[in-house]
């Protein structure tokens, strides 16, 4: 029997991850064993839902939309975004290096967990793996072209960000940051700006409706190749979380918000020498290992459940 509290907590983890530039809620969904069910559930929101309602009434609609799964999960995501997100964004400002170290370990371990789901290996799977790597690196560099704050831009940003959040390893928050909209959207959520939330939400709904169908189709027809694509996304996102990096190129967005464009990745000693800041090597390594161990422990359970099914 499904446990609503467990789903709520998984949703809270997804919401907290989505609040951090560089981390994807899709990563949390995968390592907790709910990723494919989430994609399939989102896909069901469409014309088929009306048919289910006509045939089975309210009970048929609830079953078709898998609301016993979706409602506690969405409640966890929503509550986390307006509560835990405050803590996460504070840590991002106060201890960015240590937070990056923790999430680096978390995301690196996620690649291992996804790899465990592969039933077989074929040579041509290298292609989706490389595609994931290229897209994870290339998407953030394209996003600054979509800067601005109009209604249309907010809707487009919502569609892009929510689609990215469905992909393990691709951070919708980081794409918002590169568009210069991360601060605007997060402040709107924190302050319950209904107008902004509605505009952004419409874009999210459009992105969910279209992208979930694409992912669902890929999983049904090219399951292992799609997993390779996701591994590529995860591995390609790791440089964005490397704790010892130096910003080498940026631009200023609305309200003089700093939008990163390029980094130089350093060893801890070089980081300390070049920036004059402490590399915090021991606590950073400890948090990397914590993130790694946490995901591997959770992922071991989800992989076992996956194989049983």
N, C-alpha and C positions, 0 to 999 in steps of 0.2 A: 504494500500500500504506500502511495506517495506521501511524503512527510512535508507539509506546508512550511514548517519552520526551517527545514534544511534548504528548501528552495528559496525562501526569503533571505537566508544568510548568503546563499550563492549569488542572489541578485544584489545584495548589499556589496559583496566583493566586486561584482561587475561594475556597479555604480562608482565605487571608490577608485577602481582602476581607470575608468573612463574619464575621471576628473584630472588625471595626471597626463600631461603631454609626454608621449613616448610609450605609454602603456595602453593596451587594448582590453576592453571588457570581453571581447571574443576570446582572448587568451584564458581568462578566468573561466569562461563557459566551457572551454575545451578541457582544461585540466580537471574540472569538477564533473566531467562526464555528461554534460547536458547540451553540448554544442549542436549536434545534428538534430536533436529533438527541437531545439530552439528555432533553428532554420526552418524545419518542416512546419512547425506551429505557426510561425509568422507567415509562411507561404499560404496557409489556409485562409487568411483574411482576403477574401475576394468574392467573385460571383458564386463560387461553390458554397459559401456560407449561407447565402439566401436559399439555395436548393436544400441544404441540410435543415434549415429552419422550416421550410414548407413541408418537408417529409416527416421530421421528428419533433417539431415544435421547439420550445425553449430547451428542453433536455437534449434534443438532437443537436441544437446549435452549440450548447455548452460542450458537448462531447466532441463535435467537429472542430471547434476552435481550441480544444485542449485547455480550457480555462483553469482546470484544477492545477495544471502545471504553470500556466502563464501568469495568473493573477498574483500569487505570492511572489513570483520572481520579479514582476514589474513593480510591485509594492516595495520590495527590497531595493531595487535600482533607484526608484524615485526618492525613497527616504534617505538613501545613502548620498544621492546627489545634493540634497538640501541640508544634510547634517554632517556626514563623514567627510564630504567634499571640503567643508570648512577646515577640518583638521589636516587633510591631505594638502590643501593649497597652502596652509600655514607651514607645514613641514617642507614643502617645495621652496618656500621663500627663506625659511630659517636654516634648513639643513639639506640643501639641494644635492650635494655630493653623496651624502649617506643615503638619501632616498633613492638616488639613481643607482647606487650600488645594490641596494635591496632588490629593486625591480630588475636590474641586470641579471642577477641570479635567478629571479623568478622567471623571466622571459627565456633565458638560456635553457633552463630546465624544461620549459614548455615545449621547446623543439624536440627534446628527448621523448617527452610524453606523446606528442603527436606521432613521432616515428614509431612508437610501439604499436600504433593502430594499423600499421601497414601490413597487409596480408601477404604481399609479394613485392618483388622488385623487378623492374624491366628497364632496359637501357634508355628507352625514350622518355622515362620519367625525369631524366636530367633536364629536359626542356621546360616542364612546368616549374621545376625547382629553380632554374635560372630566371624564369619569368617572374617568379615571386621575389627573388633577390633584386632584380632590376626595378620592379614596381615599388618595392619598399623604399628603395633609395631615391627613385625618381619622382614619386608623387609629391613629397614635400617641396621639391624645387619648383614644381609647376604651380603650386597653390598661391604664391604671392600675387599672381595675375588676377586672382579673384578677391582682391581686397576692396574694402568699402563697407558701408553700413546700411544700404538701402534695403527695402523689403525683399526685392528679388534676390539680392546677394545673400541675405540671411536665409532665404529658402534654399538657394543652391548650396550654401554652406551646410545647412542641415542635412540635405540629401547626401552630400559627399561625406560628411562626418559620420552619419549613422551607418552608411555603407561600409566605411572604414572600420567602425567599431565592431561590425560583424566578422571582420577578418582578424584572426589571431596574429599579433605582431604588428598590425597597422593601427596607429593611434589616431582616432578621430580628433582628440584634443590637440595633438601636435599639428595636424593639418589645419585646425582652426587657428592655432598659434601662428602658423606661417601665412595664413590669410589675414592676420591682424584682427581676428574676431574672437580669440579665446577669452580675453578679459571682458569684452562686451557680453558674450553669452553667459559666462560664469557669474558676472555681476547681476545679469538679468534673472538667472535662476535663483541666486541667493536672495535677491530683493523681490522675487515673485512679480517681475514685470510681465503682466499678462500679455500685452501687445507683442513684445519681443518673443515671448515663449510661444505664442500662437504662430507667428511668422516662421520661427525656427522649427516649430513642431510640424507645420505643414510640409516643409522640406524633408524632415525626418520620415514622415509617413510615406511620402513619395519614394524616398530612398529604400525604406523597408519593403514596400510593396513590390518594387521592381527587382532589387538586388537579391532579396531572399529567394525569389523564384529562380534566378540564375544559379545561385549556390545550390539550391535544392536539386535542380536539374543536373548540375555537375556531379553532385554526390551520387545521384541515382545511376548515372551513365558512366562516370569516370571517377569512381570513388578513390582509388589509390593515387591516381594522378592529381586529384584535387587535394589530397593530403600532402603530396609533394609540393604543390603550389603554396599551401599554408606553411609548410616548413620553410620554404624560401622567404615568405613574408616575415616569419619570426626571426630567422637568422639575419635577414637584411635590416631588421629594425634595431638590432643590438648596438650598432655604433651610436644611435641616438641616446642610448642609456649609459654609455661608457662614462664612468664618473670623472675620469681625469682627462678633460678636454678643454680646449681654449677656443672661444668664439673668434673667428677670423674675419667674418663678413656678416653684415646685418643691415637692416634698414629700419626706419622709424615708421610705425603705423599710426592709426588714429590715437589722439591723446598722447603722442610721443611714446607709444608702446614699442618696445624693442622686439623686432622680428628676426630671429636667427636665420641666416642663409647658408652658412658653412662653418665647420669646426675643424680644428686640428686635434688629432687624438694623440695623447701623450702617455708615457710611463709615469708612475707615481712620483719618482724622484724629479723627473723633468718638469712635471706639473708644479711641484713645490718651488723649483728654481725659477721657472718662467713667470709664474703668477704671484709668487710671494705668499701664497696661502698654504696652509698645512694640507698634506695629502691625506691625512687621517687614515693611513694605510690599514692599521689593525682593525678599527671599528668597521671600515668599509669592507674589508675581506670577510669579517665576521657576519655582516649583514648580507653579503653576497651568498655565503654558505647557508644562511638562514632561509633566504628566498629559494635557493636551490633545493634544500632539504624539504621545505614546506610543499613545493610543487611536486617533487618526486613522491612524497608520501601520499598526497591527495591523488596524484596521477596514477599511482599504482592501484589504488582502489577503483578509480574510474576505468582503467584499462581492464581490470578483472571483470567488472560489470559489463563492459563492452563485449568481451569475448564470450561471456555467458549468454548474452543475447544472440 
